[in-house]
Amino acid sequence: MSPLPSSSVVVVFLALLGFSWLTVSSESAVLAFDIHHRFSNNVRRWAEVNSWETGDVWPEEGSIHYYASLVAHDRALQYRRRGLATDDDRRTSLTFEDGNATIKLNNLGFLHYANISLGTPKLNFLVALDTGSDLLWVPCNCKNCAPTSNEDYGFKFSIYDTKSSKTSKMVPCSSSYCDRTNSCATQTDPCPYKVEYLTPNLSTSGVLVRDVLHLMTTEETKQKVVNANITFGCSKNQTGHFQSTASPNGLLGLGMEKLAIPSILASQGLTSDSFSMCFGLNSNVGRIQFGDNGTLDQYKTPLKLGVLRQKTYVAAIVGLQVGKILMVENTFTIVDTGSSFTTLANPLYTNLTNAFHSQITDKRYPSIQGIPFEYCYKLKADEMSINIPRINFQMEGGSDYPLLNPIVVIGLDNNQFIYCLGVTKDDRLPISIFGQNFMAGLQMVFNRENLVLGWKESDCSQAETNTSPNLATKTSPSPATSIVPKGDASDPTIIIPNTNPRIESFSAHARLRPMIIWGFLLAFLFFI
């Protein structure tokens, strides 16, 4: 094919982008532009001369379809400039080939898991979903891995084999993904990796490999399979709870570095640089979707990249409401789906727990070994629900972040039950960590492209879609009007579930944040 003249290249390029039409003329070395809108007669004649199919694509001028098409085009441009989802954008949203459902498994660290498929032929893995780390890893060519079956699992796990997958390739030490080159003898050696996590003696190590992750588009009427070439960890060794009750079949990092799956998908142009996760409130079911920019009616706050040295999901907390008590705060939190429960730094922990305790009428239960929560209360034998004060964090930008169910009900050995405020404290932390229990009942949107954290209440029964043309974003009521006295109808009532975790379940609750973050936190503490 002969190359097009330069002016034609400009015209065709602008047409493909959907901009207003430009024609080019030249006289006395002066460029002049005639501007035509995309559905004008001049543009249609040009398209027909150049053998473009017009047909239904070109609506009749003055018709309802004509004006609707122009409005839809303008609205799509407005949405994209604001980082919001359009119908066309949603068609490029992706999820795992086996579906977008996730499930929280209490016997596997109280984390949300998804079923993913890797390689050729496909192998399925049940991986924990972790915004606090970057690497996807699965057990592979094992030297010291979790067993493939266990009474806690209820099913058998797969083991990845680099020799069994036709599409598997080793990542050499010369790769830009390799950050442990000091452990390489030559540039062609397989790239080694090791990740250590905050939970003591919790780590994974092995080599980096490249293979296919099988995904599919989320549009219900025109779903298609998308095979993404990704780099992930062939985990030959796992330690600690990885060998039993926390991510025994792998972990999918959803962080902000280049090795994270959202980063890889965005860099390949497969989705926008954003994803969402939904966490069921009254069930253990959730959802995950890559390329989801959120909805127009979500609440939001800026992501703060300058707080820690490593990029991660950090948001600023400027206020706290616990029932009738309002407090001003000035602190930060990491939003980490790889932490089962929330850890708060002081003074935020003390402010929250003191305000909560002052509005609870039930008798406080003494501390019990094996239960990480400090504020627990005895349930009466015939008690079927719990009334607690409403808890909202006010985030930077003015939006309220609600805790829809911060309570954990625990069964004791003596056939008694207690309920606890599901937060722990760590006096060494200069920054808090919101775990999965603080995301229950919410669809969380991690919009990395626009550095926005979004959320809205959801039952997670299906993916939220953006259908409203209203560009207004929800704003929270002012503190003066959002004070709710205890016992008001808008205070939450927690229904006690039929089944509740036992004490021994909490021995393996997960904190999957890599140790490298801990080093950054200490550095942060040193300099403030």
C-alpha distance (Angstrom), angle and dihedral (degrees) to the residues before:
residue distance angle dihedral
M1 . . .
S2 3.79 . .
P3 3.78 116.6 .
L4 3.80 116.0 -103.3
P5 3.82 119.7 -114.1
S6 3.78 110.7 -94.1
S7 3.81 94.0 -109.4
S8 3.82 90.4 52.9
V9 3.79 90.1 50.1
V10 3.81 89.6 56.0
V11 3.80 91.9 47.7
V12 3.81 95.3 47.7
F13 3.82 92.5 44.2
L14 3.79 92.6 52.3
A15 3.81 90.9 45.8
L16 3.78 92.0 53.8
L17 3.77 90.3 51.5
G18 3.81 90.0 53.7
F19 3.79 96.5 -120.9
S20 3.81 124.9 147.7
W21 3.80 109.4 -74.7
L22 3.79 122.5 -93.9
T23 3.81 128.3 -166.5
V24 3.77 120.5 -168.4
S25 3.80 129.3 -140.6
S26 3.77 129.7 174.1
E27 3.81 130.8 -152.8
S28 3.81 127.3 156.5
A29 3.80 89.0 -5.9
V30 3.82 91.4 -62.3
L31 3.82 120.2 129.2
A32 3.79 116.6 -141.5
F33 3.80 126.7 -175.3
D34 3.79 128.7 -151.1
I35 3.81 109.1 -158.7
H36 3.81 119.4 -144.1
H37 3.79 128.5 170.9
R38 3.78 117.7 -115.9
F39 3.85 96.6 -100.8
S40 3.83 98.2 41.9
N41 3.80 121.6 129.7
N42 3.82 91.2 -115.1
V43 3.80 91.1 56.9
R44 3.79 92.0 45.2
R45 3.83 91.6 52.4
W46 3.82 90.0 49.5
A47 3.80 90.8 50.2
E48 3.81 93.0 49.4
V49 3.84 92.1 48.2
N50 3.80 88.6 52.7
S51 3.83 91.3 49.8
W52 3.80 96.1 -109.5
E53 3.80 115.3 156.8
T54 3.80 107.1 -115.5
G55 3.80 105.3 167.3
D56 3.81 113.0 122.9
V57 3.80 90.5 -7.8
W58 3.80 89.2 76.3
P59 3.82 109.4 59.1
E60 3.80 119.9 -151.5
E61 3.81 110.2 -92.9
G62 3.80 111.3 -101.7
S63 3.81 94.5 16.3
I64 3.81 125.2 125.0
H65 3.81 88.9 -110.8
Y66 3.82 89.0 52.2
Y67 3.80 95.0 56.8
A68 3.80 93.8 37.3
S69 3.81 90.0 54.9
L70 3.80 92.4 50.5
V71 3.81 92.0 48.5
A72 3.81 92.1 47.0
H73 3.80 90.3 50.5
D74 3.82 92.6 49.7
R75 3.78 92.0 46.1
A76 3.81 91.5 50.6
L77 3.80 90.2 53.3
Q78 3.82 90.9 48.4
Y79 3.80 91.8 49.7
R80 3.79 93.0 49.0
R81 3.80 92.3 49.4
R82 3.80 87.8 54.1
G83 3.81 94.2 44.7
L84 3.82 91.9 -114.4
A85 3.79 128.2 143.2
T86 3.79 122.5 -101.5
D87 3.79 128.3 -173.8
D88 3.81 89.8 -100.6
D89 3.80 91.2 49.7
R90 3.80 91.1 51.1
R91 3.79 89.8 55.9
T92 3.80 87.4 65.3
S93 3.79 93.8 49.3
L94 3.78 112.6 115.6
T95 3.76 138.9 -158.5
F96 3.80 135.3 169.8
E97 3.78 118.2 -60.1
D98 3.81 91.7 -116.3
G99 3.82 91.1 53.8
N100 3.79 141.9 -82.0
A101 3.80 96.7 -86.8
T102 3.79 120.1 120.8
I103 3.79 127.4 -172.5
K104 3.79 132.5 -154.2
L105 3.80 111.7 -132.8
N106 3.81 113.9 -162.4
N107 3.78 92.4 -168.1
L108 3.81 90.0 55.5
G109 3.79 100.3 55.3
F110 3.85 100.0 -66.9
L111 3.83 89.2 -84.9
H112 3.80 132.9 136.6
Y113 3.80 114.7 -108.2
A114 3.80 134.1 -165.9
N115 3.79 132.1 -162.6
I116 3.82 111.2 -121.5
S117 3.81 131.8 176.2
L118 3.80 125.4 -142.3
G119 3.79 136.9 -177.6
T120 3.81 138.0 4.1
P121 2.98 112.4 -44.4
K122 3.79 93.0 29.0
L123 3.79 122.3 -108.4
N124 3.80 121.4 -168.2
F125 3.79 123.1 -135.2
L126 3.81 130.5 -174.2
V127 3.80 102.7 -138.9
A128 3.80 131.6 -177.8
L129 3.82 114.9 -122.4
D130 3.80 112.8 -126.3
T131 3.82 127.2 178.4
G132 3.80 88.6 -180.0
S133 3.82 95.7 71.1
D134 3.79 136.8 38.9
L135 3.79 111.2 -144.8
L136 3.81 126.4 87.7
W137 3.81 107.6 -148.0
V138 3.78 134.2 172.1
P139 3.83 131.8 -176.4
C140 3.78 107.3 -85.1
N141 3.83 138.8 168.9
C142 3.79 83.6 -9.3
K143 3.77 127.9 -142.8
N144 3.80 96.9 161.1
C145 3.81 112.0 6.3
A146 3.79 137.8 141.2
P147 3.82 115.5 -83.2
T148 3.77 114.8 -93.8
S149 3.79 91.4 -127.0
N150 3.79 133.6 32.9
E151 3.80 136.6 159.0
D152 3.82 87.8 -112.1
Y153 3.80 92.3 56.1
G154 3.79 103.1 52.5
F155 3.82 91.2 -155.5
K156 3.79 141.4 47.2
F157 3.80 123.1 -92.1
S158 3.81 129.2 -139.4
I159 3.80 126.3 -122.2
Y160 3.82 118.2 -147.9
D161 3.80 117.1 -130.4
T162 3.79 119.2 -164.6
K163 3.82 90.6 -152.6
S164 3.80 95.3 50.1
S165 3.81 96.6 55.9
K166 3.82 113.6 78.0
T167 3.82 91.1 -154.7
S168 3.81 97.5 48.0
K169 3.80 119.4 117.9
M170 3.78 131.5 176.0
V171 3.82 116.7 -118.3
P172 3.83 108.6 -128.0
C173 3.78 125.0 -137.3
S174 3.81 88.1 -110.2
S175 3.83 90.6 67.1
S176 3.81 119.6 110.7
Y177 3.81 86.6 -128.5
C178 3.82 91.6 63.5
D179 3.82 113.3 94.0
R180 3.83 98.2 166.2
T181 3.79 98.1 67.6
N182 3.82 90.1 137.4
S183 3.83 86.1 72.3
C184 3.83 92.5 54.3
A185 3.81 122.8 97.0
T186 3.83 91.9 -162.8
Q187 3.80 136.1 8.4
T188 3.82 90.1 -111.2
D189 3.82 94.6 57.0
P190 3.83 117.6 109.6
C191 3.81 109.0 -90.2
P192 3.83 111.6 -109.3
Y193 3.79 123.1 -146.1
K194 3.80 137.5 -172.9
V195 3.79 129.2 -175.8
E196 3.81 123.2 -172.2
Y197 3.80 120.8 -166.7
L198 3.81 135.3 -150.4
T199 3.79 94.0 -104.9
P200 3.83 105.6 88.2
N201 3.82 115.7 -96.5
L202 3.81 92.8 4.2
S203 3.80 114.1 136.6
T204 3.79 147.1 131.0
S205 3.80 129.0 -152.5
G206 3.78 138.8 173.1
V207 3.80 136.5 99.9
L208 3.80 134.3 -51.5
V209 3.80 117.9 -108.0
R210 3.78 135.6 -179.4
D211 3.80 123.5 -134.4
V212 3.78 144.4 133.5
L213 3.81 123.8 -68.0
H214 3.80 109.2 -159.4
L215 3.81 113.2 -135.4
M216 3.77 137.4 161.2
T217 3.78 137.2 -151.6
T218 3.78 116.0 -101.4
E219 3.80 99.4 -135.8
E220 3.80 104.9 114.5
T221 3.82 97.9 -147.2
K222 3.81 99.2 45.0
Q223 3.78 107.0 28.2
K224 3.77 115.8 166.8
V225 3.77 134.7 178.2
V226 3.82 118.1 -107.6
N227 3.79 119.6 -165.8
A228 3.80 110.6 -156.3
N229 3.80 121.5 -164.1
I230 3.80 105.3 -135.3
T231 3.79 139.8 172.4
F232 3.81 116.3 -128.7
G233 3.77 143.0 156.9
C234 3.80 122.6 -82.5
S235 3.81 93.6 -152.7
K236 3.79 109.6 -152.3
N237 3.80 94.2 166.1
Q238 3.80 132.4 37.9
T239 3.78 127.3 175.2
G240 3.80 137.5 -165.2
H241 3.80 119.9 3.8
F242 3.81 90.6 -7.5
Q243 3.79 84.3 80.6
S244 3.77 93.6 57.6
T245 3.78 128.0 2.8
A246 3.82 109.9 7.2
S247 3.82 120.0 66.5
P248 3.82 94.7 -33.8
N249 3.82 91.4 168.0
G250 3.78 99.0 43.7
L251 3.78 145.5 -68.5
L252 3.80 130.9 -111.5
G253 3.79 113.6 -146.2
L254 3.81 114.4 -145.9
G255 3.80 97.3 -179.6
M256 3.79 129.5 129.0
E257 3.80 102.5 -100.8
K258 3.82 123.0 101.7
L259 3.83 94.9 -100.4
A260 3.82 92.7 59.9
I261 3.80 116.2 104.3
P262 3.86 95.1 -120.8
S263 3.82 88.9 52.5
I264 3.80 92.5 49.9
L265 3.81 93.9 47.8
A266 3.81 92.2 48.3
S267 3.82 93.5 45.8
Q268 3.82 89.6 54.4
G269 3.80 91.4 50.1
L270 3.79 92.9 -116.7
T271 3.82 95.7 123.8
S272 3.77 140.2 -2.1
D273 3.80 115.1 -87.4
S274 3.78 96.1 -94.2
F275 3.79 139.4 81.2
S276 3.78 139.7 -176.6
M277 3.78 136.4 -142.8
C278 3.78 126.6 -167.9
F279 3.81 123.2 -157.5
G280 3.80 117.8 -158.6
L281 3.79 116.9 -125.0
N282 3.81 101.5 -159.3
S283 3.78 97.0 24.0
N284 3.79 138.7 38.4
V285 3.81 92.5 -115.8
G286 3.80 123.7 109.4
R287 3.82 141.9 161.0
I288 3.80 138.4 -125.6
Q289 3.80 127.9 -164.2
F290 3.80 130.1 175.2
G291 3.80 118.1 -144.5
D292 3.82 93.3 26.4
N293 3.82 108.9 142.1
G294 3.79 93.8 -175.3
T295 3.79 132.7 -114.2
L296 3.79 133.3 -70.2
D297 3.80 93.7 -112.0
Q298 3.80 98.1 52.4
Y299 3.79 124.4 114.8
K300 3.78 116.2 -121.3
T301 3.78 148.2 -176.8
P302 3.82 132.4 -170.2
L303 3.79 119.8 -94.1
K304 3.81 110.3 -123.3
L305 3.79 111.4 -140.7
G306 3.81 97.1 172.1
V307 3.80 97.8 63.8
L308 3.81 96.3 78.6
R309 3.78 129.4 28.4
Q310 3.78 92.4 -123.0
K311 3.79 120.1 62.2
T312 3.79 111.1 -108.3
Y313 3.81 138.8 138.1
V314 3.81 105.0 -73.6
A315 3.81 125.1 162.0
A316 3.81 132.3 -175.7
I317 3.82 121.7 -117.2
V318 3.81 114.4 -154.0
G319 3.80 101.7 168.9
L320 3.80 146.4 12.4
Q321 3.80 132.0 -149.7
V322 3.81 120.6 -167.2
G323 3.79 108.8 175.8
K324 3.79 106.8 -62.8
I325 3.81 94.6 -9.7
L326 3.82 120.8 94.0
M327 3.80 124.1 -170.6
V328 3.78 135.1 -179.2
E329 3.81 113.7 -127.6
N330 3.79 133.5 -174.1
T331 3.77 108.0 -168.8
F332 3.79 145.4 101.8
T333 3.78 137.3 -118.5
I334 3.78 135.0 -160.8
V335 3.83 113.6 -134.7
D336 3.79 103.7 -138.4
T337 3.80 124.6 173.1
G338 3.82 88.5 -175.7
S339 3.81 90.8 70.0
S340 3.79 112.7 80.6
F341 3.79 93.9 -155.0
T342 3.79 136.1 20.2
T343 3.79 125.2 -93.9
L344 3.80 116.9 -162.0
A345 3.78 127.5 -162.1
N346 3.78 120.7 -138.3
P347 2.97 137.4 -65.0
L348 3.82 87.1 25.6
Y349 3.81 92.6 56.5
T350 3.81 93.1 50.6
N351 3.80 93.3 44.5
L352 3.79 92.6 50.9
T353 3.79 98.8 43.0
N354 3.82 95.3 43.9
A355 3.81 91.8 49.9
F356 3.79 91.6 45.9
H357 3.81 94.3 47.3
S358 3.80 92.7 48.7
Q359 3.82 90.1 60.8
I360 3.83 99.0 45.1
T361 3.80 116.6 94.7
D362 3.83 96.9 -170.8
K363 3.78 118.9 99.0
R364 3.79 114.8 -93.5
Y365 3.79 113.7 -118.1
P366 3.81 119.3 -133.6
S367 3.80 118.7 -108.1
I368 3.80 115.1 -81.2
Q369 3.77 124.6 -154.5
G370 3.79 110.2 -112.7
I371 3.80 95.7 28.9
P372 3.82 111.6 99.4
F373 3.82 95.6 -160.3
E374 3.80 121.5 96.2
Y375 3.82 101.3 -164.6
C376 3.81 109.1 61.5
Y377 3.80 130.3 151.3
K378 3.78 134.9 -160.7
L379 3.77 118.6 -107.8
K380 3.79 117.9 -139.7
A381 3.79 115.6 -120.4
D382 3.82 94.2 -112.0
E383 3.82 96.6 37.0
M384 3.81 112.3 124.3
S385 3.82 99.7 171.0
I386 3.78 140.1 26.0
N387 3.80 127.2 -137.5
I388 3.79 112.7 -149.3
P389 3.82 133.8 168.9
R390 3.79 115.8 -94.5
I391 3.81 114.2 -102.1
N392 3.81 122.7 -153.8
F393 3.78 130.2 168.0
Q394 3.78 114.5 -150.7
M395 3.79 108.4 -139.4
E396 3.78 130.1 -156.9
G397 3.78 107.8 -78.7
G398 3.82 94.0 39.6
S399 3.81 103.0 -86.2
D400 3.80 120.3 134.3
Y401 3.79 117.4 -129.3
P402 3.84 107.4 -151.8
L403 3.79 128.0 -150.1
L404 3.78 102.0 -143.6
N405 3.80 96.5 -178.2
P406 3.83 115.2 5.6
I407 3.83 91.2 159.7
V408 3.81 127.9 103.7
V409 3.83 117.2 -162.8
I410 3.82 112.5 -152.8
G411 3.78 130.0 -168.5
L412 3.80 115.7 -137.7
D413 3.79 127.4 -148.8
N414 3.81 92.1 -108.0
N415 3.82 91.4 61.7
Q416 3.78 91.1 -102.0
F417 3.78 126.3 126.0
I418 3.77 132.6 -142.0
Y419 3.79 131.8 -176.2
C420 3.79 123.1 -142.9
L421 3.77 137.1 -166.7
G422 3.82 98.5 -111.3
V423 3.80 99.1 -129.0
T424 3.79 132.1 105.6
K425 3.79 129.4 -165.7
D426 3.76 133.8 -133.4
D427 3.79 114.5 -173.6
R428 3.80 90.2 -163.7
L429 3.79 93.3 63.9
P430 3.80 119.1 92.3
I431 3.81 89.1 -169.4
S432 3.81 133.3 43.0
I433 3.80 127.8 -121.6
F434 3.81 119.2 -141.3
G435 3.81 106.5 -149.7
Q436 3.78 130.2 -163.0
N437 3.80 94.0 -82.3
F438 3.83 89.3 65.3
M439 3.83 89.5 55.1
A440 3.83 97.2 53.1
G441 3.80 112.3 132.0
L442 3.80 93.5 14.5
Q443 3.77 136.6 106.4
M444 3.79 104.3 -138.9
V445 3.81 119.2 -156.2
F446 3.80 118.4 -161.0
N447 3.80 101.6 -163.7
R448 3.79 101.7 -175.5
E449 3.80 95.1 170.6
N450 3.81 92.8 61.9
L451 3.83 95.6 25.9
V452 3.79 93.5 -121.8
L453 3.80 130.9 139.2
G454 3.80 110.6 -152.3
W455 3.80 133.6 -174.1
K456 3.78 141.8 173.1
E457 3.78 135.1 170.4
S458 3.80 112.8 -91.0
D459 3.79 139.9 163.7
C460 3.84 88.6 -142.2
S461 3.80 91.0 -132.3
Q462 3.80 90.2 131.3
A463 3.79 139.8 -4.3
E464 3.80 112.7 -74.5
T465 3.80 112.7 -117.3
N466 3.76 132.4 -159.6
T467 3.81 108.5 -120.0
S468 3.79 104.3 145.1
P469 3.82 120.0 95.1
N470 3.81 89.8 -155.5
L471 3.80 108.4 110.6
A472 3.81 94.5 -163.2
T473 3.79 116.3 118.0
K474 3.78 120.0 -141.9
T475 3.78 114.4 -100.7
S476 3.75 123.9 -158.7
P477 3.79 122.6 -119.6
S478 3.77 116.3 -97.6
P479 3.81 117.1 -95.6
A480 3.79 90.2 -107.8
T481 3.80 92.3 60.7
S482 3.79 98.1 35.6
I483 3.80 97.2 64.6
V484 3.79 107.3 119.7
P485 3.81 117.9 -172.9
K486 3.79 116.5 -135.2
G487 3.78 111.8 -89.4
D488 3.80 93.7 30.0
A489 3.80 114.5 137.1
S490 3.79 90.7 -110.7
D491 3.80 92.4 61.1
P492 3.80 108.5 101.2
T493 3.78 122.7 -104.9
I494 3.80 111.9 -152.3
I495 3.80 114.1 -146.9
I496 3.81 110.9 -144.3
P497 3.83 109.3 -121.4
N498 3.79 121.5 -129.5
T499 3.81 93.1 -118.8
N500 3.78 124.5 41.6
P501 3.81 134.1 -179.8
R502 3.78 119.1 -96.7
I503 3.81 125.5 -131.1
E504 3.79 94.1 -98.2
S505 3.82 90.8 58.1
F506 3.79 91.5 72.3
S507 3.79 95.9 60.7
A508 3.80 89.4 85.5
H509 3.79 103.6 35.0
A510 3.76 104.2 145.9
R511 3.79 133.9 -113.9
L512 3.77 101.5 175.6
R513 3.80 98.8 174.1
P514 3.82 110.0 130.5
M515 3.79 118.2 -110.7
I516 3.79 89.4 -120.7
I517 3.81 87.4 72.4
W518 3.79 89.4 53.3
G519 3.79 89.0 57.8
F520 3.78 90.0 51.1
L521 3.80 90.7 49.6
L522 3.78 90.9 53.3
A523 3.79 90.2 49.2
F524 3.80 89.1 49.4
L525 3.81 90.6 50.7
F526 3.80 91.1 48.8
F527 3.79 93.9 54.9
I528 3.81 100.5 43.0
